[in-house]
Amino acid sequence: MIVNELAGSGGDAFPWFFHRQKIGPIVGTRTWGGLVGISRGIPLHDGGNVTAPEFAFWSLTMAANGS
């Protein structure tokens, strides 16, 4: 699997599971490391919207070193 620092959310979770299951090598640079969720967008007057992370997932077994 090829990864880089621009991966986020599912792009961080998928390589972690890939590594944990020992499916194959992971090459590239360390990912951002975050797994956050956005459940809504706040509308703006110009028709756009703004979002902010509202919840996150973490586990003591998901160490920064990938083990």
C-alpha positions, 0 to 999 in steps of 0.5 A: 500500500502507498500512503503519504502525509495527506491521508486523513480519516479513512485514509489513516484507518485503512493502512492501520488495518492493512498493517495489523492484518499483515496483508503486505508492505506499506510504503511512503511517508507517515500519514496524518494519524487522525480519524475524525468525523463530521456529522453536519455542515453549518450553512453560510449566507453565501450558500456555502457551509463550514464544517468542523470535526465533532467526534474522533476514534482512538484506541490504546492498541492503535499506537503511533508506531503502528503496533 
